[in-house]
Amino acid sequence: QERLVESGGGSVQAGGSLRLSCTASEDTFRRACMAWFRQAPGKEREGVARIDVDGSTNYADSLRGRFTISKDNAKNTLYLQMNNLKAEDSATYYCARRYSLLRDRPCATASRSDFGYWGQGTQVTVSS
């Protein structure tokens, strides 16, 4: 059973930065589309960024330029660098792995339901 564990969340003032990490229990990142999602209280979980096996990336339009997704295959670790944080970025952030059987579909347009493995989430709070 795949296990994903996020870390790096915390409290930061607006304009600050955080780097989230997600480690996997298996050799996941070489083989699967990975993503970061976030969910604020009372809102639906939304996609933040995706990264494919070949390292190609895709971002939510509103976050492009401030957030960067990356991975280290050797360390089985996924990252999300978040800069110039705003109060509206406050949420629980989750990393997720897409179902392997969907490997032939573009990672950039993968929907939330395509991801079958989730971490427990890490809280990010941005104060203005």
Contacts in CASP RR format, 6 or more apart in sequence:
PFRMAT RR
TARGET T0000
AUTHOR 0000-0000-0000
METHOD contacts of the structure
MODEL  1
QERLVESGGGSVQAGGSLRLSCTASEDTFRRACMAWFRQAPGKEREGVAR
IDVDGSTNYADSLRGRFTISKDNAKNTLYLQMNNLKAEDSATYYCARRYS
LLRDRPCATASRSDFGYWGQGTQVTVSS
1 25 0 8 1.000
2 24 0 8 1.000
2 25 0 8 1.000
2 26 0 8 1.000
2 28 0 8 1.000
2 97 0 8 1.000
2 117 0 8 1.000
3 24 0 8 1.000
3 25 0 8 1.000
3 26 0 8 1.000
3 119 0 8 1.000
4 22 0 8 1.000
4 23 0 8 1.000
4 24 0 8 1.000
4 25 0 8 1.000
4 28 0 8 1.000
4 95 0 8 1.000
4 96 0 8 1.000
4 97 0 8 1.000
4 117 0 8 1.000
4 118 0 8 1.000
4 119 0 8 1.000
5 22 0 8 1.000
5 23 0 8 1.000
5 119 0 8 1.000
5 120 0 8 1.000
6 20 0 8 1.000
6 21 0 8 1.000
6 22 0 8 1.000
6 93 0 8 1.000
6 94 0 8 1.000
6 95 0 8 1.000
6 119 0 8 1.000
6 120 0 8 1.000
6 121 0 8 1.000
6 122 0 8 1.000
7 20 0 8 1.000
7 21 0 8 1.000
7 22 0 8 1.000
7 23 0 8 1.000
7 122 0 8 1.000
8 18 0 8 1.000
8 19 0 8 1.000
8 20 0 8 1.000
8 21 0 8 1.000
8 122 0 8 1.000
9 18 0 8 1.000
9 20 0 8 1.000
9 93 0 8 1.000
9 122 0 8 1.000
9 123 0 8 1.000
9 124 0 8 1.000
10 18 0 8 1.000
10 122 0 8 1.000
10 123 0 8 1.000
10 124 0 8 1.000
10 125 0 8 1.000
11 125 0 8 1.000
11 126 0 8 1.000
11 127 0 8 1.000
12 18 0 8 1.000
12 85 0 8 1.000
12 124 0 8 1.000
12 125 0 8 1.000
12 126 0 8 1.000
12 127 0 8 1.000
13 126 0 8 1.000
13 127 0 8 1.000
13 128 0 8 1.000
14 85 0 8 1.000
14 86 0 8 1.000
14 87 0 8 1.000
14 126 0 8 1.000
14 127 0 8 1.000
14 128 0 8 1.000
15 83 0 8 1.000
15 84 0 8 1.000
15 85 0 8 1.000
15 86 0 8 1.000
15 126 0 8 1.000
16 83 0 8 1.000
16 84 0 8 1.000
16 85 0 8 1.000
16 126 0 8 1.000
17 81 0 8 1.000
17 82 0 8 1.000
17 83 0 8 1.000
17 84 0 8 1.000
17 85 0 8 1.000
18 82 0 8 1.000
18 85 0 8 1.000
18 124 0 8 1.000
19 79 0 8 1.000
19 80 0 8 1.000
19 81 0 8 1.000
19 82 0 8 1.000
20 36 0 8 1.000
20 79 0 8 1.000
20 80 0 8 1.000
20 82 0 8 1.000
20 93 0 8 1.000
20 95 0 8 1.000
20 122 0 8 1.000
20 124 0 8 1.000
21 77 0 8 1.000
21 78 0 8 1.000
21 79 0 8 1.000
22 34 0 8 1.000
22 36 0 8 1.000
22 77 0 8 1.000
22 78 0 8 1.000
22 79 0 8 1.000
22 80 0 8 1.000
22 95 0 8 1.000
22 119 0 8 1.000
23 75 0 8 1.000
23 76 0 8 1.000
23 77 0 8 1.000
23 78 0 8 1.000
24 76 0 8 1.000
24 77 0 8 1.000
24 78 0 8 1.000
24 97 0 8 1.000
25 76 0 8 1.000
26 76 0 8 1.000
27 76 0 8 1.000
28 34 0 8 1.000
28 76 0 8 1.000
28 97 0 8 1.000
29 53 0 8 1.000
29 71 0 8 1.000
29 72 0 8 1.000
29 73 0 8 1.000
29 76 0 8 1.000
29 77 0 8 1.000
29 78 0 8 1.000
30 53 0 8 1.000
30 73 0 8 1.000
31 53 0 8 1.000
31 100 0 8 1.000
31 103 0 8 1.000
32 53 0 8 1.000
32 97 0 8 1.000
32 98 0 8 1.000
32 100 0 8 1.000
32 103 0 8 1.000
33 50 0 8 1.000
33 51 0 8 1.000
33 52 0 8 1.000
33 53 0 8 1.000
33 97 0 8 1.000
33 98 0 8 1.000
33 102 0 8 1.000
33 103 0 8 1.000
33 107 0 8 1.000
33 110 0 8 1.000
33 114 0 8 1.000
34 50 0 8 1.000
34 51 0 8 1.000
34 69 0 8 1.000
34 71 0 8 1.000
34 78 0 8 1.000
34 95 0 8 1.000
34 96 0 8 1.000
34 97 0 8 1.000
34 98 0 8 1.000
35 47 0 8 1.000
35 48 0 8 1.000
35 49 0 8 1.000
35 50 0 8 1.000
35 51 0 8 1.000
35 69 0 8 1.000
35 95 0 8 1.000
35 96 0 8 1.000
35 98 0 8 1.000
35 107 0 8 1.000
35 110 0 8 1.000
35 115 0 8 1.000
36 47 0 8 1.000
36 48 0 8 1.000
36 49 0 8 1.000
36 50 0 8 1.000
36 69 0 8 1.000
36 78 0 8 1.000
36 80 0 8 1.000
36 93 0 8 1.000
36 94 0 8 1.000
36 95 0 8 1.000
36 96 0 8 1.000
37 45 0 8 1.000
37 46 0 8 1.000
37 47 0 8 1.000
37 48 0 8 1.000
37 93 0 8 1.000
37 94 0 8 1.000
37 95 0 8 1.000
37 96 0 8 1.000
37 112 0 8 1.000
37 115 0 8 1.000
38 45 0 8 1.000
38 46 0 8 1.000
38 47 0 8 1.000
38 48 0 8 1.000
38 89 0 8 1.000
38 91 0 8 1.000
38 92 0 8 1.000
38 93 0 8 1.000
38 94 0 8 1.000
38 124 0 8 1.000
39 45 0 8 1.000
39 46 0 8 1.000
39 91 0 8 1.000
39 92 0 8 1.000
39 94 0 8 1.000
40 88 0 8 1.000
40 90 0 8 1.000
40 91 0 8 1.000
40 92 0 8 1.000
43 91 0 8 1.000
45 94 0 8 1.000
45 112 0 8 1.000
46 60 0 8 1.000
47 60 0 8 1.000
47 112 0 8 1.000
48 59 0 8 1.000
48 60 0 8 1.000
48 63 0 8 1.000
48 67 0 8 1.000
48 69 0 8 1.000
48 80 0 8 1.000
48 93 0 8 1.000
49 57 0 8 1.000
49 58 0 8 1.000
49 59 0 8 1.000
49 60 0 8 1.000
49 63 0 8 1.000
49 67 0 8 1.000
49 68 0 8 1.000
49 69 0 8 1.000
49 80 0 8 1.000
50 57 0 8 1.000
50 58 0 8 1.000
50 59 0 8 1.000
50 69 0 8 1.000
50 107 0 8 1.000
50 108 0 8 1.000
50 110 0 8 1.000
51 57 0 8 1.000
51 58 0 8 1.000
51 69 0 8 1.000
51 70 0 8 1.000
51 71 0 8 1.000
51 78 0 8 1.000
51 107 0 8 1.000
52 106 0 8 1.000
52 107 0 8 1.000
52 108 0 8 1.000
53 103 0 8 1.000
53 107 0 8 1.000
55 71 0 8 1.000
56 107 0 8 1.000
56 108 0 8 1.000
57 68 0 8 1.000
57 69 0 8 1.000
57 70 0 8 1.000
58 107 0 8 1.000
58 108 0 8 1.000
58 109 0 8 1.000
59 65 0 8 1.000
59 67 0 8 1.000
59 69 0 8 1.000
66 82 0 8 1.000
66 83 0 8 1.000
66 84 0 8 1.000
66 85 0 8 1.000
67 80 0 8 1.000
67 81 0 8 1.000
67 82 0 8 1.000
67 83 0 8 1.000
68 79 0 8 1.000
68 80 0 8 1.000
68 81 0 8 1.000
68 83 0 8 1.000
69 78 0 8 1.000
69 79 0 8 1.000
69 80 0 8 1.000
69 81 0 8 1.000
70 78 0 8 1.000
70 79 0 8 1.000
70 81 0 8 1.000
71 77 0 8 1.000
71 78 0 8 1.000
71 79 0 8 1.000
72 79 0 8 1.000
78 95 0 8 1.000
80 93 0 8 1.000
80 95 0 8 1.000
82 89 0 8 1.000
82 124 0 8 1.000
85 124 0 8 1.000
85 126 0 8 1.000
86 126 0 8 1.000
86 128 0 8 1.000
87 126 0 8 1.000
87 127 0 8 1.000
87 128 0 8 1.000
88 126 0 8 1.000
89 124 0 8 1.000
89 126 0 8 1.000
90 124 0 8 1.000
90 125 0 8 1.000
90 126 0 8 1.000
91 123 0 8 1.000
91 124 0 8 1.000
92 121 0 8 1.000
92 122 0 8 1.000
92 123 0 8 1.000
92 124 0 8 1.000
93 121 0 8 1.000
93 122 0 8 1.000
93 123 0 8 1.000
93 124 0 8 1.000
94 118 0 8 1.000
94 119 0 8 1.000
94 120 0 8 1.000
94 121 0 8 1.000
95 118 0 8 1.000
95 119 0 8 1.000
95 121 0 8 1.000
96 115 0 8 1.000
96 116 0 8 1.000
96 117 0 8 1.000
96 118 0 8 1.000
96 119 0 8 1.000
97 115 0 8 1.000
97 116 0 8 1.000
97 117 0 8 1.000
98 107 0 8 1.000
98 110 0 8 1.000
98 114 0 8 1.000
98 115 0 8 1.000
98 116 0 8 1.000
99 114 0 8 1.000
99 115 0 8 1.000
99 116 0 8 1.000
102 110 0 8 1.000
102 114 0 8 1.000
105 114 0 8 1.000
END
